[in-house]
Amino acid sequence: MRALFFGTPEFAVPSLQALAEIAEVVGVVCQPDRPAGRGNVVTAPPVKVCAEALGLSVTQPTKLRDGTFAAWVREQNVDVALVVAYGRILPLDVLSGPRLGCVNVHASLLPKLRGAAPITWAVVRGETETGVTLMKMDVGMDTGDILEKFATEISPEETAGELSARLAAIGALAVRKGLPKFERGEYTAVAQDHAQATLAPILKKEDGRIDFTVPARRVHDHVRGMSPWPGAFTRRGDKIIKVHETRVSDVSRTDKKPGEVLIADKARVLVACDPGAIELVRVQLEGKKPVDGSSWAMGRGVAEGDVLGS
């Protein structure tokens, strides 16, 4: 089987490695190198780093819709293209370039959570199950026919980063198991029920803002879902407080306003929600290292009666 691979972030690396085990990978396509980190150093995406380590040819097109790239895809004379978190919607002339078209590894159980950030939104929305869908691609955004689903439970304490690592491994398993079946014509593709579709839009930094006017469990899900990026945060006055870890309290009701600090002592920092309360287990002030909530309180960074998020 001759194949192309489209992918960019760390999530796609295990799938590329799996594809290299079962197919002749004639080319790897990823997004261009971009500035990253505090120093804005131009950095190669993880898929490019992996591809070069495997001795594979890498292409990083800036334009997909002028026909030039589609012609390049056709020239590769491949059976299939595998697409994993590439980050751009492929036009029809690219999708139809491989003999059998393009297959996508998507990190949700479609039609739920179509879009750019399915892992984060699964956690934020309190989902208890997710997985990977192997899908025959069409011109829509994650709307193609389903080949196979690989489900897994989401732990109530699992962060989006932890879940992403697990789903990346499941994605690699889907590639090893499913792509040869697809190439042999052994799948009966099933159309998605579009009426059941939900969306997982691209993340913005502002999405990390904590809303204490919701139940404590939803606050907890938000914090773990926003880890590691964009990161959950709140404010105390004019200072931004990053919240890295929380714990749902056994306090079920309080007469305090949402965001008000109920307890701030050497044991814990507890904040009112609506209803319930949330413990801020690990926080980080701007320009500082993360600390546990009790250290924050004992350092007089927060006090009972303060209102966060105002």
C-alpha positions in Angstrom: 0.0 0.0 0.0 1.4 3.4 -1.1 0.2 6.2 1.2 0.5 9.9 2.0 0.2 11.2 5.5 -1.3 14.6 6.5 -0.9 15.7 10.1 0.7 18.4 12.2 0.6 18.2 16.1 1.9 15.7 18.6 -1.4 13.9 18.5 -0.8 12.7 15.0 2.7 11.3 15.6 1.7 7.8 16.7 -0.6 7.5 13.7 2.3 8.4 11.4 4.5 5.8 13.1 1.8 3.2 12.7 1.3 4.0 9.0 5.0 3.7 8.4 4.8 0.1 9.8 2.0 -1.0 7.4 2.5 1.0 4.2 5.0 2.7 2.0 4.8 6.3 3.0 5.8 8.3 0.0 5.3 11.7 1.5 4.3 13.5 4.7 2.3 16.8 4.5 2.2 19.1 7.5 1.6 22.8 8.2 4.5 25.2 7.9 7.0 25.8 10.7 5.8 28.5 13.0 7.1 30.7 15.9 6.6 29.0 19.3 7.4 29.5 22.9 8.3 32.7 24.8 11.1 33.5 22.4 8.9 33.0 19.3 11.6 30.7 17.8 10.5 29.3 14.5 9.8 25.6 15.3 9.0 22.5 13.2 5.7 20.8 14.0 6.0 17.4 15.8 4.9 15.5 12.7 7.7 17.0 10.6 10.3 16.1 13.3 9.0 12.5 13.4 8.9 12.2 9.6 12.5 13.4 9.2 13.6 10.9 11.9 11.9 8.2 9.9 13.6 9.3 6.8 10.4 10.4 5.1 10.0 13.3 2.6 8.1 16.3 4.1 6.0 18.9 2.2 4.6 22.0 3.9 2.2 23.8 1.4 0.9 27.2 2.1 -1.8 27.0 -0.5 -4.2 24.1 -1.1 -6.8 25.5 -3.5 -4.9 26.8 -6.5 -4.6 23.3 -8.1 -0.9 23.1 -7.8 -1.0 21.0 -4.6 -3.7 18.7 -5.9 -1.6 18.0 -9.0 1.3 17.1 -6.7 -0.9 14.7 -4.8 -2.0 13.0 -8.0 1.6 12.7 -9.1 2.5 10.7 -5.9 0.3 7.8 -7.3 -0.8 6.6 -3.9 -3.6 4.2 -2.9 -4.7 6.3 0.1 -4.0 9.4 2.2 -4.3 9.2 5.9 -5.3 12.5 7.6 -4.8 13.1 11.3 -5.2 16.5 12.9 -3.7 18.2 9.8 -5.5 21.5 10.7 -6.9 22.6 7.4 -9.9 21.5 5.3 -8.9 19.7 2.2 -10.6 20.7 -1.1 -12.2 18.1 -3.4 -9.4 17.9 -5.9 -7.0 17.0 -3.1 -9.4 14.5 -1.5 -9.9 12.7 -4.8 -6.1 12.5 -5.7 -5.4 9.2 -4.0 -6.8 6.1 -5.7 -9.1 5.3 -2.7 -9.4 8.8 -1.4 -8.6 10.1 2.1 -9.2 8.5 5.4 -9.3 10.5 8.6 -8.6 9.6 12.3 -10.9 11.9 14.3 -10.7 12.1 18.1 -14.4 11.7 18.9 -17.2 9.3 18.3 -18.7 11.0 15.3 -21.1 12.6 14.7 -20.5 14.0 18.2 -17.8 16.7 18.5 -17.0 17.6 14.9 -14.3 20.2 14.6 -10.9 21.3 15.7 -10.9 20.6 19.5 -13.0 17.4 20.2 -10.8 16.2 23.1 -11.0 19.5 25.1 -14.7 19.9 24.6 -15.5 16.3 25.5 -13.9 16.9 28.9 -15.3 20.4 29.4 -18.8 19.1 28.7 -18.5 16.3 31.2 -18.6 13.5 28.7 -18.0 10.0 30.2 -17.1 8.3 26.9 -15.3 9.3 23.7 -13.0 7.6 21.3 -11.6 7.6 17.8 -13.5 7.4 14.5 -12.0 6.1 11.3 -13.8 8.0 8.6 -13.8 8.3 4.8 -13.4 12.0 4.1 -15.6 14.3 2.1 -15.5 18.1 1.6 -17.4 18.8 4.9 -15.9 19.3 8.3 -15.8 15.7 9.8 -19.0 14.8 7.9 -17.8 11.8 5.9 -19.0 8.2 6.2 -17.8 6.2 9.2 -15.6 3.1 8.7 -15.2 2.1 12.4 -15.3 3.5 15.9 -13.0 2.8 18.8 -14.5 3.9 22.1 -13.0 4.5 25.5 -14.2 5.8 28.9 -13.1 9.3 30.2 -12.0 9.2 33.8 -13.7 11.9 36.0 -10.3 13.3 36.9 -8.6 13.0 33.5 -7.3 16.2 31.9 -7.6 16.9 28.2 -3.8 16.4 27.9 -4.0 13.0 29.5 -6.9 12.0 27.3 -5.2 13.2 24.2 -2.2 10.9 24.8 -4.5 7.9 25.2 -6.6 8.8 22.1 -3.4 9.3 20.1 -2.4 5.7 20.9 -6.0 4.5 20.1 -5.7 6.4 16.8 -2.5 4.4 16.0 -4.3 1.2 16.8 -7.1 2.3 14.4 -4.6 2.8 11.7 -2.9 -0.5 12.1 -6.2 -2.4 12.3 -8.4 -0.3 10.0 -6.4 1.0 7.1 -5.5 -2.4 5.7 -9.1 -3.4 5.9 -10.1 -0.2 4.0 -7.5 -0.9 1.3 -8.8 -4.4 0.9 -12.4 -3.1 0.6 -13.6 -4.9 3.7 -15.5 -2.0 5.2 -19.1 -1.0 4.6 -19.1 2.7 5.2 -22.0 4.1 7.2 -23.4 7.6 6.7 -23.4 9.8 9.8 -26.7 10.9 11.4 -26.2 14.6 10.9 -29.1 15.4 13.2 -27.1 14.1 16.1 -24.0 16.2 15.3 -22.4 18.5 17.9 -19.5 20.9 17.4 -16.1 21.3 19.0 -14.9 24.7 17.8 -11.3 25.9 17.7 -10.1 27.1 21.1 -9.3 30.7 22.1 -7.4 31.9 25.1 -10.6 33.5 26.5 -12.2 30.0 26.6 -10.1 29.3 29.6 -12.0 31.8 31.8 -13.7 30.1 34.8 -17.4 30.8 35.4 -18.2 30.2 39.0 -22.0 30.7 38.4 -22.3 27.0 37.3 -22.2 23.8 39.5 -18.9 22.9 41.0 -18.6 19.7 38.9 -18.8 21.8 35.7 -16.1 24.1 37.0 -13.9 21.1 37.7 -14.6 19.7 34.2 -13.7 23.1 32.7 -10.4 23.2 34.5 -9.3 19.7 33.5 -10.6 20.3 30.0 -8.6 23.4 29.5 -5.4 21.6 30.5 -2.8 22.1 29.1 -4.1 24.7 26.6 -5.4 27.4 26.8 -5.4 26.9 30.5 -8.1 27.7 33.0 -7.9 31.1 34.7 -9.7 33.6 36.9 -9.0 37.0 38.3 -8.5 38.5 41.8 -8.8 42.2 41.3 -6.5 43.0 38.3 -4.4 39.9 38.7 -4.8 36.8 36.5 -4.7 33.5 38.4 -4.1 30.4 36.4 -5.9 27.4 37.9 -4.1 24.1 37.2 -6.0 21.7 39.4 -9.3 21.6 41.3 -11.3 19.3 43.5 -15.1 19.2 43.9 -15.9 19.9 47.5 -18.5 18.0 49.6 -20.2 21.4 50.3 -23.5 21.2 48.5 -24.9 24.6 49.2 -23.7 28.0 50.4 -25.3 31.4 50.9 -22.2 33.2 49.4 -22.1 34.6 45.9 -20.4 32.6 43.1 -16.7 33.2 43.1 -16.5 34.2 46.8 -13.7 32.6 48.8 -15.2 30.6 51.6 -12.0 29.3 53.1 -8.4 30.3 52.6 -6.1 28.8 55.2 -3.2 26.4 55.6 -5.4 23.5 54.6 -7.2 24.7 51.5 -8.8 27.4 49.4 -12.5 26.8 48.8 -14.6 28.9 46.4 -18.4 29.1 46.1 -20.0 27.9 42.9 -23.7 27.8 42.1 -24.4 25.4 43.6 -21.6 23.8 45.6 -18.0 24.8 46.1 -14.7 24.0 44.4 -11.2 23.7 46.0 -8.4 25.3 44.1 -5.7 22.7 44.6 -2.9 24.2 42.4 -2.7 27.8 41.1 -0.2 30.1 39.4 0.1 33.8 39.6 1.5 35.8 36.7 5.2 35.5 36.4 5.4 32.9 39.3 5.7 29.2 39.6 2.6 27.0 40.3 1.9 26.5 44.0 -0.7 24.6 46.0 -3.7 26.5 47.2 -2.7 26.5 50.9 0.6 28.1 50.0 -1.2 30.8 48.0 -3.4 31.5 51.1 -0.5 31.5 53.6 1.4 33.9 51.4 -1.6 36.2 51.6 -2.3 35.9 47.9 -6.0 35.2 48.7 -8.2 35.6 51.7 -11.7 34.6 52.9 -14.3 37.0 51.5 -12.3 37.8 48.3 -14.4 37.4 45.1 -12.7 35.8 42.2 -13.6 36.5 38.6 -14.9 39.9 39.3 
